[in-house]
């Protein structure tokens, strides 16, 4: 068998330093001098792999940028699972061009490498069978980037992204939309028409665009972070099932009020807005919508009698404003927490007693209260 060091050196030299034809000639000359049968078999396998590397890259069309990097402009392959290469012919791939994969009906999954930071307008628009996207290095989600990808259910947003563009995920199939804290701006109509989504979590958003979640007809619950500073127009118009909106901070000062539009949550007579203790600026909301926010203030009671282990069960009382919804969650490790929902209830008369069997095989148990 060839030593590992020789095998590694041969592959690196042939693929990276030689052209495809030069590599073939060099390998052929080397094959003429080989004697051990195992060496010959290994070299033949290597020769078979060379055209594979070449053909994978040949499935992409691209242009060369001024800084000697590449932008993918099209895809001619037939694979349903597409991985965009980090480099082609030793040049780094940094971009995806406008409409590069538009209306491709064959693609089901896409992996975008960390080298790609600037996606193009409508890059994957209309890829109707696309279900899964993995993104590593994008700094923004371009306008219409995944618009009309009607089967897209999974596209985690990486920590490098700060902006989600106009109708970027229009008419996709997410069940839950969770926007991480690094995203500060959500463009107009970014998630409009996502009729399957039931829950939206906005952790770091500063500006929420016009019709951002318009016509999300199954949407029931929205949580908006304390960072929100601007609401433009009516981001939750035509969401007839929206019943609960939780604000983790003050109601924003910068709002674009549209009289008679149902601003900013649409015409939902059953909607309740929940506010946190110590927050402010709610008079503006009440003045223009008639909505009086409900104080969301559940607190675990640690007093004697209800807190602790009784009859092999650990329990405690939770008190707060009557009628507010809560979720009790638990985990076993605060260093790397994995929170699991234990119960989802409403504080009838402002009180609920939680209990569960003691965890015999657990070194510790931690609890927290969240919104549904």
Backbone torsions as a table, in degrees:
resi	resn	phi	psi	omega
1	UNK	NA	142.8	177.3
2	UNK	-66.5	138.9	173.7
3	UNK	-59.0	148.3	-178.7
4	UNK	-57.5	-40.6	-177.2
5	UNK	-62.7	-37.0	179.6
6	UNK	-70.8	-42.5	179.9
7	UNK	-60.4	-46.3	-179.3
8	UNK	-62.3	-44.0	-177.9
9	UNK	-64.6	-39.3	-178.2
10	UNK	-65.7	-44.1	-179.1
11	UNK	-65.1	-47.8	-178.3
12	UNK	-61.6	-42.1	-177.7
13	UNK	-65.2	-44.0	-173.8
14	UNK	-71.2	-40.7	-175.5
15	UNK	-81.0	-42.4	-171.2
16	UNK	-89.5	-29.7	-171.7
17	UNK	-104.5	-17.2	-176.6
18	UNK	-117.8	156.3	170.1
19	UNK	-71.6	168.5	-177.5
20	UNK	-59.3	-46.6	-178.6
21	UNK	-68.2	-40.0	178.7
22	UNK	-62.5	-39.8	179.3
23	UNK	-63.1	-38.2	-179.7
24	UNK	-66.2	-43.7	179.9
25	UNK	-64.2	-43.8	179.9
26	UNK	-61.6	-42.5	179.7
27	UNK	-66.4	-37.5	179.8
28	UNK	-64.2	-42.7	177.4
29	UNK	-62.4	-41.0	179.3
30	UNK	-64.0	-38.2	-178.4
31	UNK	-63.9	-32.3	-179.9
32	UNK	-66.3	-21.5	-177.5
33	UNK	-99.8	-6.7	-177.2
34	UNK	-78.2	143.2	178.6
35	UNK	-116.4	-48.5	-177.9
36	UNK	-63.0	137.9	-178.3
37	UNK	-62.7	-36.1	-179.5
38	UNK	-66.4	-38.7	178.1
39	UNK	-61.8	-42.7	-179.2
40	UNK	-63.8	-42.7	179.6
41	UNK	-62.9	-41.3	179.8
42	UNK	-64.7	-40.5	-179.7
43	UNK	-67.8	-38.0	178.0
44	UNK	-64.0	-39.1	176.6
45	UNK	-62.0	-40.8	178.5
46	UNK	-62.6	-40.0	178.9
47	UNK	-64.4	-34.6	177.8
48	UNK	-67.1	-31.8	-178.4
49	UNK	-75.8	-27.5	-176.9
50	UNK	-58.5	-49.7	178.5
51	UNK	-64.0	-26.6	177.1
52	UNK	-63.3	-47.6	178.0
53	UNK	-58.5	-42.0	-178.6
54	UNK	-66.5	-42.7	-175.7
55	UNK	-69.5	-34.5	177.6
56	UNK	-60.9	-46.7	179.0
57	UNK	-67.1	-31.8	-178.1
58	UNK	-68.9	-12.8	179.0
59	UNK	-75.0	-10.9	-177.6
60	UNK	-110.0	136.1	168.3
61	UNK	-99.2	152.5	-173.1
62	UNK	-159.1	163.9	173.6
63	UNK	-121.3	154.8	178.8
64	UNK	-96.5	127.1	-178.8
65	UNK	-83.0	169.8	-178.2
66	UNK	-61.9	-28.8	-179.4
67	UNK	-91.2	15.8	177.0
68	UNK	68.7	26.1	169.8
69	UNK	-105.8	175.4	-174.9
70	UNK	-118.7	148.6	171.1
71	UNK	-120.1	123.1	177.8
72	UNK	-68.4	128.8	-178.6
73	UNK	-114.1	-11.5	-179.7
74	UNK	-172.6	169.7	-179.0
75	UNK	-138.5	125.7	-177.6
76	UNK	-110.8	-1.3	-178.0
77	UNK	-75.1	173.6	-179.3
78	UNK	-116.3	2.0	178.7
79	UNK	-66.6	139.6	178.1
80	UNK	-81.9	-27.8	176.2
81	UNK	-101.3	112.7	-173.4
82	UNK	-111.1	128.1	172.6
83	UNK	-115.6	116.1	179.5
84	UNK	-73.2	128.5	-176.2
85	UNK	-70.6	153.6	176.3
86	UNK	-77.4	-26.5	177.1
87	UNK	-152.9	155.3	176.0
88	UNK	-133.9	125.9	-178.4
89	UNK	51.9	42.8	176.6
90	UNK	70.0	8.1	175.8
91	UNK	-106.3	134.3	-175.6
92	UNK	-72.9	137.1	175.4
93	UNK	-88.2	118.9	-176.9
94	UNK	-120.9	-9.9	-176.0
95	UNK	-142.2	159.8	171.4
96	UNK	-122.6	123.6	-172.8
97	UNK	-74.9	168.3	178.9
98	UNK	-58.0	124.0	176.1
99	UNK	63.4	24.9	-174.0
100	UNK	-58.8	-36.3	-178.8
101	UNK	-118.8	17.4	-171.5
102	UNK	-56.1	133.8	175.9
103	UNK	60.3	24.7	175.1
104	UNK	-75.8	114.7	-173.5
105	UNK	-89.3	1.2	-175.2
106	UNK	-102.3	-27.7	-173.6
107	UNK	-71.6	133.1	175.5
108	UNK	-114.2	-24.9	177.6
109	UNK	-146.2	149.0	-179.1
110	UNK	-137.2	135.7	172.4
111	UNK	-116.8	122.3	-178.9
112	UNK	-107.1	119.1	-172.4
113	UNK	-73.6	168.4	-177.2
114	UNK	-66.0	-20.5	-179.8
115	UNK	-71.9	-22.6	-178.5
116	UNK	-86.4	116.0	-179.1
117	UNK	-114.4	-23.4	-173.9
118	UNK	-120.6	93.6	177.5
119	UNK	-76.6	155.9	-179.5
120	UNK	-93.7	159.9	175.5
121	UNK	-53.7	127.8	174.8
122	UNK	56.9	32.5	-173.9
123	UNK	-56.3	-39.6	-178.0
124	UNK	-121.8	19.2	-177.6
125	UNK	-56.7	135.6	174.1
126	UNK	75.8	14.1	175.3
127	UNK	-79.7	85.5	-166.9
128	UNK	-66.2	-20.3	-179.5
129	UNK	-102.4	0.0	-179.2
130	UNK	-68.2	124.2	-179.2
131	UNK	-116.7	-26.8	-171.9
132	UNK	-137.1	132.1	178.5
133	UNK	-131.4	130.8	174.1
134	UNK	-115.0	121.3	-178.2
135	UNK	-121.5	136.6	-176.2
136	UNK	-113.5	-44.0	-169.1
137	UNK	-123.4	8.6	-177.2
138	UNK	-63.4	143.3	174.9
139	UNK	-100.3	-14.3	176.9
140	UNK	-154.6	155.8	171.6
141	UNK	-102.5	114.7	-170.5
142	UNK	-68.6	161.5	174.6
143	UNK	-53.0	134.0	176.7
144	UNK	59.2	15.0	-171.0
145	UNK	-55.0	-44.6	179.2
146	UNK	-121.6	22.4	-179.5
147	UNK	-60.0	138.6	177.9
148	UNK	64.5	22.8	168.7
149	UNK	-87.4	81.3	-163.7
150	UNK	-70.1	-10.9	177.7
151	UNK	-110.5	7.3	-177.1
152	UNK	-73.2	115.5	-178.6
153	UNK	-115.7	-15.6	-175.2
154	UNK	-139.7	115.6	177.8
155	UNK	-154.5	71.5	-179.0
156	UNK	-56.9	133.3	-177.7
157	UNK	-87.1	122.5	-176.0
158	UNK	-72.6	161.6	-177.5
159	UNK	-67.5	-9.2	179.4
160	UNK	-82.1	-17.1	-175.8
161	UNK	-80.1	133.3	176.9
162	UNK	-117.2	-19.6	-174.9
163	UNK	-136.1	135.5	173.3
164	UNK	-113.2	122.7	-169.3
165	UNK	-80.6	-178.3	-177.6
166	UNK	-58.6	122.6	178.1
167	UNK	48.0	35.5	-176.5
168	UNK	-60.7	-37.4	-178.7
169	UNK	-121.5	30.7	-178.7
170	UNK	-58.0	131.7	174.0
171	UNK	58.8	46.3	171.7
172	UNK	-103.1	-178.5	-167.9
173	UNK	-115.5	28.0	179.2
174	UNK	-62.4	142.1	173.3
175	UNK	-91.5	-35.8	175.3
176	UNK	-131.4	137.8	176.7
177	UNK	-114.9	115.8	-179.9
178	UNK	-119.3	112.4	-177.2
179	UNK	-99.3	115.4	-176.4
180	UNK	-67.7	167.4	-172.4
181	UNK	-67.1	-18.6	179.7
182	UNK	-72.5	-22.5	180.0
183	UNK	-82.0	119.0	-177.9
184	UNK	-105.2	-22.3	-176.0
185	UNK	-130.5	127.2	173.7
186	UNK	-114.2	120.0	-173.5
187	UNK	-73.9	171.0	179.9
188	UNK	-57.5	130.4	175.6
189	UNK	64.1	18.9	-172.7
190	UNK	-56.1	-39.4	-179.0
191	UNK	-122.6	22.6	-179.8
192	UNK	-62.7	144.8	176.3
193	UNK	77.0	11.6	176.7
194	UNK	-83.9	82.4	-168.5
195	UNK	-74.5	-10.5	-179.8
196	UNK	-93.1	-16.0	-173.5
197	UNK	-71.1	135.1	178.8
198	UNK	-113.4	-21.5	-173.7
199	UNK	-140.1	132.2	178.9
200	UNK	-124.0	128.2	178.8
201	UNK	-119.5	117.8	-179.1
202	UNK	-113.8	103.7	-169.7
203	UNK	-90.4	-32.9	-175.4
204	UNK	-133.7	11.8	-172.7
205	UNK	-65.7	132.7	176.4
206	UNK	-99.7	-40.3	-178.2
207	UNK	-126.9	128.9	-179.0
208	UNK	-114.5	117.9	-170.8
209	UNK	-78.1	165.1	179.7
210	UNK	-58.0	130.9	177.5
211	UNK	56.4	28.0	-176.8
212	UNK	-55.0	-37.0	-179.7
213	UNK	-124.6	32.0	179.9
214	UNK	-60.1	139.3	175.7
215	UNK	59.1	36.0	167.9
216	UNK	-89.1	83.7	-164.5
217	UNK	-71.2	-14.2	178.0
218	UNK	-102.8	-1.5	-175.7
219	UNK	-65.0	128.9	-178.4
220	UNK	-118.4	-34.6	-173.3
221	UNK	-134.7	136.5	177.1
222	UNK	-130.6	135.1	173.3
223	UNK	-119.0	124.7	-175.5
224	UNK	-115.9	128.0	-173.8
225	UNK	-70.5	166.4	179.8
226	UNK	-70.3	-8.7	-179.2
227	UNK	-79.5	-13.3	-173.9
228	UNK	-58.9	129.0	-179.2
229	UNK	-126.0	-15.3	-176.0
230	UNK	-147.1	129.3	172.1
231	UNK	-120.1	120.6	-175.9
232	UNK	-103.4	119.8	176.4
233	UNK	64.6	-134.5	-174.9
234	UNK	-122.7	83.2	-174.0
235	UNK	-67.4	-17.0	-177.0
236	UNK	-120.0	36.2	178.8
237	UNK	-69.6	149.0	176.9
238	UNK	57.3	41.6	172.8
239	UNK	-115.8	77.7	-167.8
240	UNK	-66.5	-18.6	-178.5
241	UNK	-99.0	4.2	-179.3
242	UNK	-68.1	118.5	-176.9
243	UNK	-118.1	-23.5	-174.7
244	UNK	-137.9	127.3	173.2
245	UNK	-125.6	122.5	-179.1
246	UNK	-106.7	120.9	174.1
247	UNK	-100.0	123.7	-179.8
248	UNK	-86.5	-8.3	178.4
249	UNK	-140.4	-159.6	-179.3
250	UNK	-66.7	155.4	169.7
251	UNK	-68.7	135.2	-171.6
252	UNK	-63.8	149.4	177.3
253	UNK	-79.9	-32.6	-174.6
254	UNK	-97.3	100.7	-178.8
255	UNK	-134.0	148.6	175.8
256	UNK	-105.3	93.5	-175.8
257	UNK	-77.9	131.2	179.2
258	UNK	-119.5	102.0	-177.3
259	UNK	-56.7	136.5	175.8
260	UNK	76.0	6.1	-175.6
261	UNK	-97.7	-2.5	-173.0
262	UNK	79.0	13.4	-178.1
263	UNK	-52.7	144.8	-11.7
264	UNK	-99.6	12.6	-173.5
265	UNK	-122.9	17.9	-179.4
266	UNK	76.6	178.6	-179.5
267	UNK	-90.4	83.9	-178.5
268	UNK	-122.5	95.1	-175.6
269	UNK	-62.9	-23.5	-179.0
270	UNK	-92.4	8.8	-176.1
271	UNK	-74.3	138.3	172.6
272	UNK	-121.5	131.2	174.7
273	UNK	-102.3	127.4	-179.5
274	UNK	-107.3	136.0	178.7
275	UNK	-121.4	156.1	-178.2
276	UNK	-91.9	156.2	176.6
277	UNK	-57.0	138.4	176.4
278	UNK	84.3	0.1	179.6
279	UNK	-91.1	168.8	-170.6
280	UNK	-146.9	-175.0	177.5
281	UNK	74.1	23.6	-177.7
282	UNK	-82.2	-14.1	179.4
283	UNK	-64.3	-33.0	178.8
284	UNK	-63.5	-44.0	178.7
285	UNK	-62.2	-46.3	-178.1
286	UNK	-65.0	-41.0	-178.3
287	UNK	-60.6	-40.7	-173.0
288	UNK	-97.5	-14.1	-177.8
289	UNK	-125.8	-17.6	-175.4
290	UNK	81.2	-2.0	-179.7
291	UNK	-79.2	124.2	175.1
292	UNK	-102.2	113.9	-176.1
293	UNK	-64.4	149.9	179.0
294	UNK	-104.5	131.9	-179.0
295	UNK	-70.5	120.5	178.7
296	UNK	-99.7	104.6	-167.8
297	UNK	-141.8	44.1	-178.9
298	UNK	-66.6	138.4	-179.2
299	UNK	-135.7	132.3	174.3
300	UNK	-74.0	128.6	-179.3
301	UNK	-92.0	127.6	-177.2
302	UNK	-108.6	13.9	-179.5
303	UNK	-69.9	164.6	-178.4
304	UNK	-66.8	148.2	174.4
305	UNK	104.5	-38.4	-177.6
306	UNK	-117.9	-15.2	-176.5
307	UNK	-102.8	126.4	176.2
308	UNK	126.5	-165.9	-175.6
309	UNK	-94.0	127.1	175.7
310	UNK	-141.9	127.6	179.0
311	UNK	53.9	45.3	179.0
312	UNK	62.3	24.6	175.5
313	UNK	-131.3	140.1	175.2
314	UNK	-98.8	136.5	-177.9
315	UNK	-153.5	170.2	177.5
316	UNK	-164.0	157.3	174.7
317	UNK	-86.8	149.2	172.9
318	UNK	-124.0	125.3	179.0
319	UNK	-118.7	149.7	178.5
320	UNK	179.0	-171.3	179.2
321	UNK	-58.4	135.1	-179.3
322	UNK	-60.5	133.1	174.3
323	UNK	89.9	-1.8	-178.5
324	UNK	-80.0	142.1	178.7
325	UNK	-83.7	144.2	178.7
326	UNK	-141.4	159.0	170.7
327	UNK	-125.6	127.1	173.8
328	UNK	-95.0	125.2	-178.4
329	UNK	-120.2	153.3	179.7
330	UNK	-136.2	154.4	173.5
331	UNK	-150.1	168.0	-177.5
332	UNK	-113.0	-3.9	-176.1
333	UNK	-146.9	110.8	-178.7
334	UNK	-77.4	-20.2	179.0
335	UNK	-68.5	-40.7	176.9
336	UNK	-133.9	73.1	-170.5
337	UNK	-72.6	137.1	168.3
338	UNK	-121.7	99.7	-174.0
339	UNK	-82.1	132.9	179.7
340	UNK	-119.3	131.8	177.9
341	UNK	-68.5	125.8	-178.6
342	UNK	-100.4	-35.0	176.1
343	UNK	-160.4	150.5	-179.3
344	UNK	-127.9	110.7	-172.1
345	UNK	-140.0	172.2	171.7
346	UNK	-111.3	137.7	179.8
347	UNK	-75.4	80.6	177.1
348	UNK	-62.8	127.2	-177.3
349	UNK	58.7	19.0	174.8
350	UNK	78.7	15.8	-176.3
351	UNK	-146.6	140.0	174.2
352	UNK	-148.0	135.2	176.1
353	UNK	-103.1	117.1	177.8
354	UNK	-95.6	141.0	173.4
355	UNK	-153.8	151.9	175.0
356	UNK	-151.7	158.4	178.7
357	UNK	-59.9	144.4	177.1
358	UNK	-62.6	145.8	-175.7
359	UNK	-94.0	95.5	-174.3
360	UNK	-64.5	-32.7	-175.0
361	UNK	-98.6	15.0	-177.4
362	UNK	-114.1	135.5	178.5
363	UNK	-73.3	-21.3	-179.3
364	UNK	-166.7	163.7	-179.3
365	UNK	-144.5	131.5	-177.2
366	UNK	-124.6	148.0	-175.5
367	UNK	-130.9	152.5	171.6
368	UNK	-149.6	162.2	178.8
369	UNK	-115.5	131.7	178.9
370	UNK	-132.8	177.4	176.0
371	UNK	-90.8	153.2	-178.6
372	UNK	-61.2	NA	NA
